[in-house]
């Protein structure tokens, strides 16, 4: 991707109410992030293909 003009992007995050969503967020931040980093270094092609397949499956589920 190449940007032709300057731009601005902002990402906002907020804690959800309840214990379960907070625990899931902590897992994503501290657990899954470490796993993702490790797999991007050790098996990048396989990991990318897996995540792409998962993303398409989730998108298809939402569409139907």
C-alpha positions, 0 to 999 in steps of 0.5 A: 500500500502506498499513500499518495497524500498525508493522512491521519488515523486514530485507534480508540480502545475502551474497557468493556463492562464485565469480567469475561470481556476484560479477561478476553481482552487481557488474553488477546493483548498478552497471550495471543499477541505473543503467540502471533509474534512467535508464529509470524517469525517461525512459520510466516506463510502457514500463519498468514494462510491460517489467519486469512482462512479464519478471517474469510470464514468469519466474514462469510458467517456474518454475511449469511 
